[in-house]
Amino acid sequence: MPSLLAPAPIPALAAVLLAADDSPLILGTARLHLTFALDLPGALLLGVAALLWIASGAYASQYLQGRPNRGRFVVCWLITLTGCLGVFLAADMVSFYFLLALLTLGACGLVIYHETPRAWRAGAIYIGLALLAEALLLMAFVLLAAQIPGDSLLIRDAAAALPTSPQRDLILALLIAGLGIKAGLVPFHFWMPLAYAAAPTPASAVLSGAVVKASVLGMIRFLAFDTARPDWGTALAAAGLFAALYGVVIGITQRNPKVVLAYSSVSQMGFIVAVIGMGMIAGDDRAALASAFYAAHHVLVKGALFLSVGVIAATGSRRLWPMLLPVAIIAVGLGGLPLTGGALAKIVVDGPLGDGTASKIATLSAVGTTLLMLQFLRSLAKTASRDPEAKAAAGLVWPWLATAAVSLVVPWTLYLAVPSETLPDPLAPAVLWKALWPVLLGAVLAIGLWRWARWLPRVPEGDVVVAIDGGVRLAVAWGKTLERMDNALRQWPAAGVSLLILIVALGAALFAR
């Protein structure tokens, strides 16, 4: 079964490449059916997600050799794959919710695969927040279904009915809260570093790259951009930009490369949400494709970076630097290194971000992302094998290199497919300098960070989860106290006296009236 993980996503890739039109596929009876369709943002994310799942599946086949519980891993992998790729195709609220729940179930199995205390804790927190998010989304979907004329449950009809709904603000609050938790918005971000660090390397790659993008597509589809909503758009953009900076600030204090990448995902997902929020403010439908393009690049790059963690860990010092070079190119590319997919992604989102405060914060985020990625490279190099002659297996190396190469080629292919007058020339000197100087500044800051690294605080992975742990311990202590009180009150003498007091109190109340 592990050898079949790589070809499993091929039908999804074929659907993107060969679909002749956007006509829907309807499965089921007239009374209960699921509708699937491909729109442009969905096709974009489905295509790159399928590429990542193919490469990660090949990586997982090698990774699982000699490990226990391979069958369990395969089952959870395929459940997650089905939910992830299905969400990108879901055209009605029932199929979207069902596949999102399926995705959560499989992903939780991948997180707890190693069955260590760390994995069980991460899995419990992941599924707890995921169920909370899905409960909020379910309430939003029920309210939306009541607003749609007729018996349609299509997402496009729900989005069209939302602006005129008398419960618009409540529905928007539920949608943004539910999808925001799934996207890892601060303060509900802490599941990301815990889950990504605990999961096996190939699982971390698909979870951080493809799975989390379901929330992005949900926002694009439900939060329609044809009507300006400056109130909710401002709140969403502010939350996203705050997360973009927060992920960097906490990420630079980490030493585990997978945790650094997790906080990078917090930052990057916040940035994508900010682009969506800016589109809502102005009613700018460019934000849908811009955020999908940025998310598509992030799918491939973040997947490749997580796969590199396993490759470098199996590589000795003699072969280390040739392996680190492609990692460095795509990692710094996230900050906007010219000629990389990251630079193109930032050009695409410049329009929806505008020229105001959001654009300035986005530039600051590019500086921070470069700093964080250089911190990742430094921590990654320290995890290399202690055997100088060690060499990573070819089954790990080629899927990683293929994903890294695709992360550079696909953004250029998509960018060049857009009419030339629509977007700036990425090779123009002004455009190149605009992309380069934040990267240079980030590199200078990284040198200073490494020099004074010993003064940085040691923030535990999951940061705010420490406070939650304290609350849980307090709740457990109170629970034991209440349990002892309950046992005492259920003894017949105490229960009889309590009942007698209650009867006297009720009788006194009746006579008093």
Protein Blocks (a to p, Z undefined) as FASTA:
>chain_A
ZZmmmmmmmmmmmmmmmomblcdcdeddfklccdddddfklmmmmmmmmmmmmmmmmmmm
mmmgopahklmmmmmmmmmmmmmmmmmmpcbfklmmmmmmmmmmmmmmmmmmnopaklmm
mmmmmmmmmmmmmmmmmmmmmmmmmmpgcjbfbfklmmmmmmmpmklmmmmmmmmmmmmm
mnopafklmmmmmmmmmpcfklmmmmmmmmmmmmmmmmmmmmcckbccfklmmmmmmmmm
mmmmmmmmmmmmpmblklmmmmmmmmmmmmmmmmmmmmmmnopaklmmmmmmmmmmmmmm
mmmmmmmmmmmmmpcfklmmmmmmmmmmmmmmmnopghiaklmmmmmmmmmnommlmlmm
mmmmmmmmmmmmmmmmmmmmmmpcfblkbccdfklmmmmmmmmmmmmmmmmmmmmmpcfk
lpccfkbmklmmmmmmmmmmmmmmmmmmmmmmmmpccddehilmmmmmmmmmmmmmmmmm
mmmmmmmmmpmklmmmmmmmmmmmmmmmmmmZZ
